[in-house]
Amino acid sequence: MLNIDDSVLVIVDIQEKLVMASGKYSPVAKACKLAEAAKILNIPVIVTEQYPKGLGCTVPELAGVLPGDTFWAEKTGFSALLTPEFADKINSLGRKQIVICGIEAHICVYQTICDMLDRGFEVYFVKDCSASRNKYEFKTGVDLIRQCGAKVTCCEIVLFEWLKTSKHDDFKAVQSLIK
């Protein structure tokens, strides 16, 4: 299970044009809850943006709830680990559990997960905080993510694994995100 002290939240490319292309399957609301919980629980957050000049920036709703010390990495490679700044940051944190979500699930999220697994990280793909432009690619991406060895989970499972108990000091604050 997830552990607060060993987790990092990685949010991949939840950017303006990609969110618009995901249509009714937009993951923004759930991704915001995940980011807010990470902020409450002091879990490091890394956000990537794929070629923001063309795809826009991280959507304002999400950017507005991120912790102040969020690490931002602009990238052009599909796997975030192809970006040296991202790779250096993830390694410098010394944590092994990667909670990851984003857009496009079947491209950038999938390739980042594969590279993270190859480097020995334990990866948790948050399905309901992720999307692709169409349902078929999303389903295929999720299938591949599962096949390569990542754990497929959802926002609420992540939040309650981080908390472990209703006696956690931040239980009410995190619980309020899903009520």
C-alpha positions in Angstrom: 0.0 0.0 0.0 0.9 3.6 -0.4 2.9 5.4 2.3 2.9 9.2 2.7 6.6 9.2 3.5 7.5 7.3 0.4 5.1 8.8 -2.1 5.5 11.4 -4.9 2.6 12.7 -6.9 3.4 13.1 -10.7 0.8 15.0 -12.8 1.5 14.6 -16.5 0.4 17.2 -19.0 -3.1 18.3 -17.7 -2.9 21.2 -20.1 -5.5 23.4 -21.8 -5.6 21.9 -25.3 -5.3 18.3 -24.0 -8.1 18.8 -21.5 -10.4 20.3 -24.2 -9.6 17.2 -26.4 -10.5 14.8 -23.7 -14.1 16.1 -23.7 -16.6 14.6 -21.2 -13.8 12.4 -19.8 -11.9 15.4 -18.3 -9.9 14.3 -15.3 -9.4 17.9 -13.9 -11.8 17.7 -10.9 -10.4 14.5 -9.6 -6.8 15.5 -10.3 -7.4 18.7 -8.2 -8.6 16.5 -5.3 -5.4 14.4 -5.6 -3.2 17.5 -5.7 -5.0 19.1 -2.7 -4.6 16.0 -0.7 -0.9 15.9 -1.5 -0.6 19.5 -0.4 -2.4 18.8 2.9 -0.2 15.7 3.5 3.1 17.3 2.4 3.7 14.9 -0.4 6.0 16.2 -3.1 4.3 17.1 -6.4 5.9 17.2 -9.8 4.0 18.6 -12.8 5.0 18.2 -16.4 3.9 20.2 -19.4 4.3 18.8 -22.9 5.4 21.6 -25.3 3.3 24.4 -23.6 3.7 26.8 -26.4 1.6 24.5 -28.5 -0.6 22.7 -26.0 -1.1 25.5 -23.4 -0.3 25.6 -19.8 -1.6 23.4 -16.9 -5.3 24.3 -16.5 -5.9 27.1 -14.0 -8.2 25.0 -11.8 -5.3 22.5 -11.2 -2.5 25.0 -11.1 -4.4 27.0 -8.4 -4.5 24.1 -5.9 -0.9 22.8 -6.3 1.5 23.2 -3.4 3.8 26.2 -3.6 6.9 24.0 -3.8 5.6 22.0 -6.8 8.4 21.2 -9.2 7.5 22.0 -12.8 9.1 20.3 -15.8 8.6 21.4 -19.4 9.2 18.5 -21.8 9.1 17.5 -25.4 9.8 13.8 -24.9 6.8 11.6 -24.3 8.3 9.9 -21.2 9.0 12.5 -18.6 12.2 10.7 -17.7 13.6 11.8 -21.0 13.7 15.3 -19.5 16.9 15.5 -17.4 15.5 18.0 -14.9 12.5 15.7 -14.2 14.8 12.7 -13.8 17.1 14.5 -11.5 14.2 15.8 -9.3 12.5 12.4 -9.0 15.8 10.7 -8.1 16.7 13.5 -5.6 13.5 12.9 -3.6 14.6 9.4 -2.6 11.1 8.1 -2.6 10.0 4.9 -4.3 6.3 5.1 -4.7 5.1 7.2 -7.7 1.4 8.1 -7.8 0.9 9.2 -11.4 -2.0 10.6 -13.5 -2.5 12.8 -16.5 -3.2 13.1 -20.2 -2.7 11.3 -22.7 -2.9 8.1 -20.7 -1.8 6.0 -23.6 1.2 8.1 -24.6 3.0 10.3 -22.1 1.6 8.7 -18.9 2.1 5.2 -20.3 5.7 5.8 -21.4 6.6 7.6 -18.2 5.2 4.7 -16.2 7.2 2.2 -18.3 10.5 4.1 -17.7 9.7 4.4 -14.0 9.1 0.7 -13.6 12.4 0.0 -15.5 14.2 2.2 -12.9 12.7 0.2 -10.0 9.9 2.6 -8.8 6.6 1.2 -7.5 4.0 2.9 -9.7 0.4 3.6 -9.0 -1.6 4.8 -12.0 -4.7 6.9 -10.9 -7.2 6.0 -13.6 -10.0 8.4 -12.7 -7.5 11.3 -12.7 -6.3 10.5 -16.2 -7.7 10.7 -19.8 -7.0 10.3 -23.5 -8.6 11.9 -26.5 -10.8 8.9 -27.1 -12.1 6.0 -25.1 -10.4 3.2 -27.1 -6.9 4.6 -26.7 -7.6 5.2 -23.0 -8.7 1.6 -22.5 -5.7 0.3 -24.4 -3.4 2.5 -22.5 -4.8 1.3 -19.2 -4.4 -2.4 -20.3 -0.8 -1.8 -21.2 -0.1 0.1 -18.0 -1.5 -2.9 -16.0 0.5 -5.4 -18.2 3.8 -3.6 -17.6 3.3 -3.9 -13.8 1.9 -0.7 -12.5 -1.0 -0.8 -10.0 -4.2 0.7 -11.4 -6.1 2.6 -8.7 -8.4 5.6 -8.3 -8.4 8.9 -6.4 -10.3 7.7 -3.3 -8.2 4.6 -2.8 -5.0 6.7 -3.0 -6.4 9.2 -0.4 -7.4 6.6 2.1 -4.2 4.5 1.6 -2.2 7.7 2.4 -4.3 8.3 5.5 -4.3 4.7 6.8 -6.8 5.6 9.6 -9.6 8.0 10.5 -7.4 9.0 13.5 -4.8 10.7 11.1 -4.4 14.3 12.0 -5.4 15.4 8.5 -8.3 12.9 8.1 -11.1 15.5 8.1 -9.3 17.9 5.7 -8.7 15.1 3.2 -12.1 13.6 3.7 -13.7 16.9 2.9 -12.2 16.8 -0.6 -14.5 13.9 -1.5 -17.7 14.8 0.3 
